Amino acid sequence: MPIPESAVVLRAETAPSDLRSPRFDDLGVHLHEGGGTLRVWSARASSIDLLIFDADDLDWVVETVPLSRVDADIWSAYSPLLRPGTPYAIQVDGPPGAGNTFNPATLLIEPYARGLVRSGYDGWRSVVVAGDFDWAGVRKPLVPLDRTVIYEGHVKGMTKRHPEVPAALHGTYAGLAHPAMIEHFTSLGVTSIELLPVHQFTTEPRLLELGLTNYWGYNTVGFFAPHAAYATEANRREGPEAVLREFKGMVKLLHEAGLEVILDVVFNHTSEADLGGPRSSLRGIDNRGYYRQHPDGAYIDVTGCGNSVDTSTDAAARLVLDSLRYWANDVQVDGFRFDLAATLGRDKDHTFTPDHPLLRAIIDDPALAGVKKIAEPWDVGMGGWQTGNFGDGWMEWNDRYRDRVRNFWLSDVDYGRRAATAPVGVGGFATRLAGSSNTFSAERGPLASVNFVTAHDGFTLHDLVSYDVKHNAANGEHNRDGADTNRSFNHGAEGETDDPVILATRRRAMRNLLGTLLLSAGVPMITAGDEFGRTQHGNNNAYCHDSALTWLPWEHAPWQTDLFAHVQRLLSLRAENPALRPSRFARDDQDIPSASVMDWYDERGEMMSGERWADPTHRTLQYLATSTPELEAPNRTLLIVHGNERPVTVRLPLVDGVAQYRSVWSSEDEHPSATTSLHEPGSTIELGPTSMRLFVAVPT
């Protein structure tokens, strides 16, 4: 890489005086009249240089500026060439020693860079971005938690094959905000679009050698720059400023439609991998200040990805907070889902604590007020499974909900076919249906639970009812990767079949799973494509496939259209009936005004007894819910769940204040009926095998 001798200049002493003592949280490039100032944190460096490159030749250095240590561990330099569109990098030197990995010849990404571009010569260049954007008064939707319905999807995968999205917008931020996509989201009834990682990421060398790619994006290069490959070709050519503008334009259009944007953020590790991996940014700036290590410098890996960001240090914790503030305010996103969030809550001894300063700061920071914070509450280290243990203000992915619901409708039914009866009754399922009060404290309530049956990792809904085992050979690991315990059931044939009985049973199972998800207390999350039963042909770990295997199909068979209509109907009923979305757990003392009321009946219309709860042969339940009083005008719903493959006669319960029950949805219907029927309390109805039915109570 040529560095002309004439390009080496001293600029630190020419910076405006008010920029000579930067605050710790004011890192990165800051523009002002006549140029810009770069601030970098490193406690152990002995020197840092800023290299500015020619915008048309990313390998040609036009200026080198030494940074001066100006305040504790902050280094600073000023240059008139730091202006929008300027590519730059830093070089850092420091002493040898355990945990130090300095190499002054390595060009490093500046951690706060708002834009990144590839350099064909030796990797990445940071790019100065102004970030100007006209929001035209558009505000965040601020969807209340009880009305939130999350739709988890991939930016590229959702739009790559959509026939109504112009080809130039396929797989892009702009495509995601196209009217055809907005119509899909709003007509379905979801409120919040959760995007798989959109921070700039890269593909691991191992995958490239196999001819594969990191499709999901859990391999972050920079925490402030949007992934450029998701921008349109025109904006990619124009550069990082245009890429960011397209991203903000997407957010603005989704907000105008009343839709929130939630980002899946990966702060637990970076693309620098293990100590043999690339030295692209944090490792070269201050390895011991950013990564968890033993005293001898060996990495402590609790993520399974080679490294773990050490959020017990001020620098790493501040990097996370500053990134969140930037995306929540400058880019106006509405929330974050924290990948492997248990890693962020580990202290200096590498032990998880819910009172970790970073976890509390994320909740208490005024700049993040009103932003949804969702934890994936585990990692792969010792003590890493922490579901239910995050503090007030956090929502959590509820894997216990996922497992119990899958068991009830799938693996228990499979067991029952072979053993004549299911292994357990309805007790554990009822707890999940009512908001998981055994997992979340009364203070946090049911809305702390993000309920899901599927997610980006694992089987799709279609594959969950169609495969007993994973089929991941195409991932290049001899089918060793991906979860082996899926709690799935193929209903009699592995994979594709034309058997009409098996197909009908599978489709009813999908309706039962979706019905449970969307009628449970808590915040539901739908995985993109499950609303019309997409398949990945049994691959339960399709992270490395950027292909038709993972892109959503938009041409649907009649049964898929019917399934979509069921989801629409269920979400409409959820929105109309506050009893289905309580903000408090039910209490034994029903005189408490703020408590939700939930009553449980058996198929005879009698209150559930302890014996019935404990009986593994008892798989039929009636769940009468009364809405949390302070939310809206009270209403009541009755949900009947029947969890075995024999039909059953059910007597509707006699309840004070209920004149009739209006039937509004049944999983037995292939297509949801637009008509409703009224039933008297004490009357009987017939339910077919493994089915659900929802009623709205008509008051006296």
N, C-alpha and C positions, 0 to 999 in steps of 0.2 A: 504494500500500500504506500504510494508516494506521499510524503509529508514535506512540502517545500520548507526550507529553512526560514524563508521570509515570512512564513505563515505563523511562526511562533511569536506571540506578542503577550504583553502583560496588561491585563485589563482590570484586575481586581481593585486597584487603587483609583480607577476613574469612575467607579459606580457612584450614583447620587448618594449623598450622605444618609438619607432616610432609609436606604436599603442596605446599610452596612451591618445592621444587627437584626437579622431575621428571627422571627419566632420559630419555635420548633415545628409548629404545625403549618408552616408557610413554605413548604418545600416545592421543588420543581421549578419550572420556568414561569416567571411573572413579567408580563409585558408592561412597558411604560414608554413615554415619549422618548424617542431616540434609541430604542433597543430593548433589551431584556436582561433580567438577572436570573441566574440559575443557582439554586440552593440544593445541596446534597447532604445527607446525613452519613457519617461514618465515624465510629469511635476509635477505630484501630488503624485507619489509613495514615500513611506518612505524606502522601501527595495525591492530588486529584487534578486531572486536566480535562478541560472541555475541548472537544474537537468539533469544529463546524465544517460541514461538507457542502460541496457544490450541489445545488438542487437538481442539476441535470447529470451529475456524475457522482453517485453516492460513494465512490471510492476515492474521490479527490478532496483532500483536506485543504480548505481555504484559510483556516485560522485555528490556532491552538492557544487556549487561554488557561493558565494555571489558576486553580481555585485557592482562595485563602481561607484558613480556619478563622472564623469570625466570632463564633459564640459556642462555647463548649464543644460539641461534636458536629457542628454545622459548618459546612464549607460553602463559599460563595464566590461567584465571578459575574462580572458584567460584560456584555458585548453589544455593540450596535448592530451586529449581524443576527442577533436573536430576535427574529420577527416572524410573523405567521408564514408557514411554509418552509422554514429553515430546517434542514436535517442536521442532526448532531448526535454525538455519542460522548461517553466519558471513559477515561482510563484511570485506574486506581492502583497505587502501589502501597506497600506496607511491609512490616517486618515478618520474617518467618516465625513459625511457632505452631503448636497444636491448635487446630481449628482455624488458622489463617490460610487463605487460599488466594493471595494476591498474585496478579500477573500484570505488570504495567503494559504489556504488549496487547492485551485483550481489549477490544472495543466493547463497551457495555451499554446496555439499555438503561437510561435514567428512569428510576422506578415510577416517577410521577408523570411520565410522558403521556400526553393526551392523544398522540398519534404515533403509529409505528408503520414502517415500511420495510420490506425485504431488500437486502442488498445482495446482489449476486456474488459479490467478492467474499464477504465474510459475515453474513448474518443480517442483523437488524440495525436500523437507524431510528432513533427517536425523531419526532418531527414537532416543531412548535405549532400549536393550534390556538387560534383566537377564541373560537367557540361561539361567535355571535349568532343569534337566532331570534327571530320574531315569533313569540308564542301567541301573539294576537289576542291576549286575554284568556286563552284556554287554560282552565284550571284542572287540577287532579280530581277524579270522580269521588274519591273518599268513600268508597263502598263500605257500609257498616259490616262488621265481622259476621253477624248473623245472616246477612244477605250475600255473603261472599261465596262464589262458586269458582274454584280454580280450574283452569284448563292448561295442562302442562304439555308443551310442544316444542319442536325444533324449528328455528327460523327457516332454514332451507327446506326441511322435510315437509312442512305444512303447505308450502306453495309451489314446490318444484314441478308438480304435475297438474296443477289446477287449470282446467281448460279456459276459465273465464279471466284468469290473470294473464296479462300480456307476457309473451315469451321473454322480453327484456327484463321483466320483473320477477321471473321465476327464481325462487330461492333467496330472495332479498328482503331487506327491511322494508323497502317500499312495497314489495309484493304482499307482505304481511298486513299492510294497512290499505290494501286495495279494497274497493267497495265489495267485491265478491267475498273476500275473507271476513270483512266486518259483518256482512249479511249472515255469513255462516255462524259467527260467534254470537251475534245478538239474537238470531232466530233460534239458536239452540238454547240460549238462556244462561250462558256463563257470564261471569262479571270480570274476571281477572285472568289475563294471559300470562302464564309463567313460562319464561323462555329458558331453554337449556343454555349453557354458558355462551355469553356474547362478548366477554372480555377477549382481547386478542390471544389466540392460542395457537399451538403448533402440533404437528404429528411426531410421535416418537420414532427414532431411527429404526427400531425393531419392526414397527408396522410398515414403514416404507420399504424395508427389505422384503417383506411379504407381499408387497403390492397393495397394501391396505392403507387406511387413513384413520386418523382420530376424528370420527364424525360427531360424537357428542360434545367434545370440547373441554373436557376436564383436564386440561394441560396448559395452564395459563402462562403466557409470556409477560403480559403487563396488565395491571389492575385498573388502568384508567382509559385505555384505548379500546374502542369497539372493534370487533373482529372484522377486518376489512373485506374478507371474502364474501360476506353477506350483503355487501353494498352492490349496487348496479355496476355494470362494467364502466359506464360513463363516469360515475363518481369515483370508482377506484382509480381510473386514469387521472382524474382531477386531483386526487390526493386525500390525505387524512381529514382536512377541513371539510371536504364534500362528504366523506364517509360519515363523519359525526353529524353533519347537517341532515343527511338522509335518516340517520337513527332518530334524531330529534323530531324530524318530520313524521316518522312512524308513531312515535309516542304522542305527538300532538293529534294526529288523526284518530288514533285509538281513544284518546281522552275525549275528543269531540263526540265519539260514539258512546261514551259512558263506560268504556272498558279500561281497566287498570293494566299496568305493565309491571310484572314481578320478574326480577332477574335471579337466576340460579348462579350464585357466586362461589368461586373456588379459592378461598383464602388459606386453606389448610396446607397446601403444598404448591409448588411451582413446576414449570417445565424443565428446571435445571436438574431434576431427577437426583440420583445418588451422587456420591463424590466422583464417580467416573463419568458423570454426565456433563452437559455443556456448562460453561461458565459464561452466562449471558447477561446477568444483572446482579441480583442480591449476593450471590456467592462471591463475586469479584469485588463487591463494594465493602461488605463486612459480613463474612460468612458466619462468624460466631454471634453476631448481633441479630441475625435473621433466622437461623435454623437451629433446631434442637440437636444437641450434641452431647456425647460423653466427654469427660475431661480430656481424653486423648484426641478429640476431634472426630471420632466416628459418629455417624449420624444416628439419631434415634428416630425411627420411622414408625409412626402410629397411623399412617395413612395408606400404606401399601403401595406408595408411589415413589419411593426412594428418598424423599425428604419430608420434613414436617416444619412448617413455619412456627417459630417460637414466639407465641403471643404473650409470653411472660416478660418479654423485653419491651421497653417503651417504644423503640423504633418500629418493631413489627406491629404492635398494637396500634400505633399512630398511623401507620400505612393503611391498615384495614379501615380505621375510622375515617381517614381522609378520603379514601376511595368511596365509601358509603355516602359521605356527605356530598361528594361531587356528583355521583349518579342520582341521588335523591333530590338535589337542588338544581344544579346546572342542567341536568338531563331530564329531571322531573319524573323519574320512575317512582312507582308506588310502593314497592316492597322488595324484599330479598329473601331468597331461600338459601340458607348457608349449608353448603356441602360439607359433610363430615364435621358438623359443628362441635362435636365433643373435643376435637383437636384444639379449637379456639379457646376452650375453657380449661385447658391444662396449665397448671402453675409451673413455677421454676423447678419443681420436683417431678414434673410431667404427670401430675395427678389431676383428674378433672374435679373442678369445684363449681357449683352453680353461682357462687359469689365472685367468680373471677372478675377482675377489674374491667377487662374488655367486654365481657358479656353484660355487665351492669352499665358500662358506658354506652353501649349500643342502645340500650333501653332508655337511659336517662338523658342522652344528648339532645338538646333542644332542636338542633339541626335535623334530627331524625324523628321528630315528633309526628305522629300520624302515619308513619311508614310501617307497613306490615313486616314483621320479623319472624321468619319461619326457620326452625332448626331441623336439620337432619341429625337426630340426637344420638349419633354413634360414630365411632371410628374403629380401626382394627387393633388398637393397642390394648394393654391391660386396663380393665375398668372402663372400656370404651362404650359399652351399651348403657345409655343414659336416658331412655325414653321416660318422660314424665318428670325428669329431674331439673329441667331448666326453670328459671324463675319467672316471676310475674312479668307480663309484657311479651313473653315469647309464646309463639305457637310451635307445635312440633309435629313432624311426620309421625303418625301412630302406626308403627309396624305391628303392634299387638292387635290393633283393629284389623289390619290386612290379614293377618294369619288366622284370626278367629273366624272372620267372615268366609275366607276361602275354605277353612275346615268345615264349617257348617254346611255350605252348599255343595262342596265338591268332595274332599277327601272323606268326610263322614258318610256321605252317600255311597261312595265307592266301597268303604268298609262295610256299610250295611248290606250291600249286594252280596258280599262274600261271607258275612257273619250273621245275617238275618236281622241285626239291629245295629244302630250307630253306636260308637264308643261313648258318647256323651250326650247329654240333653241340651236344653236351651239356655241354661243359666249364664254361661260365659258369653254366648251370643247376645243375650239380652243386655248385659252390661255394656257391651260395645255399641249396641243399637241406641242406648240411652246416654251415650257421651263419654264412656270410659271413666267413671268416677273412681275406680280403683287404681287409675293411673295418674290422673290429674287432681290436684287439690281443689277443695271447694272454693277457695279464693280465686283460682284460675278459671274454673268452670269448664263446661263442654267445648267452648269455642277455642280453647287452647289446643284441641285435637284437630289436626288435619287428617281427615279420614281418606283412605285410598285403598283400592283393591289391586290396582296395577300402577306402575310408574314407568319411566323411560327404561329403567333396567328391570329385567324380568320378562315373563311372558306378556304378550298383549292379552286383552280380554278374550278374544277369539281363541287364541292358543291355549289359554288357561283351561278352557273347556274341551280342548281338542287333542292335547298331548299329555301323556304321563311323564315323559322325560324330555330333557333338552336335546336339541339337534344343532350343535354349534360347530360342526366340523369346518365350516367355511371361515371360521375365525383364525385358523392356522395354529391352533393349540391342541389338536387331536381330541376335541370335545372335552377338554379338562376345565376350561374357563366357564364362568357362569354358575349360578346356584344349582345345587343338586336337589335341594328340598324346595319344591314349588307349591305343594298342597294343591296340585292340579288333578284333573280327572278327564280322561278322553272319552268317557261314556260308551266304551265298547269297541273303539277302533282308533289306532294311532294315526293322527293327522287327517288328511283329506279322505272323505268317504262320500258315497252317494246313497247310503242307507237312510231312507226318509225318517225312520224312527229315531236313529241316533242324531240326525240333524235337528229334528224337532226338539229333542231333549236338550241338546247343547244350546239351542237358541233360547229355550226357557231358562236354562241355567244362567245365561248372560243377562236375561231380564231380571232374574232374582238378584244377581250380584249388583246390577245397576240400581235396582229398586232399593236394596239395602243401603247402598252407598248414598243415594240421594234423599232417602227418607230418615237417615240417622241423625241424631244430635251431634253437632260438631260442624266443621267446615269441610265440605267435600272437595276432592280433587279428581278430575277426570283426565285420563291420558289421551292425548290427541289421537283420533282414529278409532278409539273404543266405541264412540257413539254410533259408528256404522260397522263395527266388527272387523277391523283390518287384521291381517295376519302377517307374521314374520316367519311363517313356516316352521315354527318350533324353535327358532333361535331366541334364547332368553338373555343374550348379552351382545346385542348387535351394535356395539359402540364403534366398531371399526368398518362399518359398511355405509358408504355414501352412495346409495343406489336405490333401485326400485324396491329393494327389500325393506328399506326404512322410510322412503317417501310415501306420503299419504296418497292412496288411490281415490280419485274423485268420480269414477264411474261405478255405480253401485247396483247390485242385484236387488230385486224387490224385498227380500228379507232384510237387507241392510237398510233400505229406506224405512221399513217398519221399525227397526231397532232405533234409528234416529228419531222417529216420531215418538217412541216410548220415552227417550231421554228428554225430548221437548216437553212432553206431558208431565213427567216427573218433576222437572225443574219449574214448570209453571205452578204445579201444586205446592212445591216447596215455598215458592215466593208468596203464594196466596194464603198459606196457613202457618202462622207463627208458632203453632204448637209443634211443628216439625223442626224448629230451629231455636230451641231455648237457650237463654244466656246463663241460666243457673241450673245446677243439678237439682233433681227432685229431692225432697226432704221428707223424712218420716212424719215430722210435725207439719201438717198441711195448713196450719194456721199462720205460718210465717209468710207475710205478704209477698216477699221477693222470690219465694221458691217456686220452681216449676212443679207440676203435679203429674206423676206417672203412675198408672195403675196397671196391674198385670192379671190377666185372666187365662184360664185354660180353655180347651175346646168346648167344655160344657157351660162356659159362661160364668164359672165360679172363680173366686180369687185364688191365685196360685198359692199352694201350700208348700211348706218346706220339702215335703215328700215329693211333690211333683217337680220342684226345681231340681232335686237330686236324681230323679229317675232318668237313666239314659235312654229309656224307650219312649219318653215323652218328648216329642219334637214339634208340638203345636202350641202356639202362644198368641194371645191377644194383648196388644199394647195400646192402652188408652192414654194419650198425652194431652195435657192442658197447657196452653201457652204461658210463658213467663209474663206475669201481669203488667210490668211496666213497659213492655215493648209496644204492644198494640192492643186493639180490642181483643179480649180473650176468645180463643176458639179451641175446639177439641178435635182430635183425629183418632181413629181406631185403625191400627195396622195389624193384620192377621198374618202370621208367618207359619208355614207348614213345611217341615224339613225332612219328610221321608217320602218314599215313592209309592205309598198307598193313599188313596183318596180318604178324605175325612169329612165328617159332618160337624159343623161348628154352630154353636148357639151363641148369638150375639148377647153381650152382657146387659143386664138391667142396671142402669146407672141414673141416679138422681140428676135431674136437669137435662136429660137427653130424651127428646121426643122420638127421633128417628135417626137412622144412619143412612147417609147417602153414599152409595158406592161410586168411587171416582177413578179407580185404576185397578187392574189385575194383571199379574205377570202371565196368566194363562192365555191372555189374548195375544195372538200373533201381531195384530195391529191394534193400538190403543183405541178404545171406543170413545166417540164424541158424546155418547149418551150416558146418562147416569140413572141409577135406580134407587128407590127408597126401601128401607127395610126396618121393620119394627124391632125394638129391643125385645129380646127373648125369642125371636124367630130364628130359624135355622137356615144355613146356607151350605152348599156343597163345594168343597175345594178339591181340585185334582192333585196329582202327585207333585211334590216339591214346588210349592207355589206361594204367592203373596197376594193380598188384596188390601186396598186402602179405602177407608170410609171417612167422611167428614160428618161429625155429629151435628144434628139439627137440634138447637136448644128448645126447651119447652117454653 
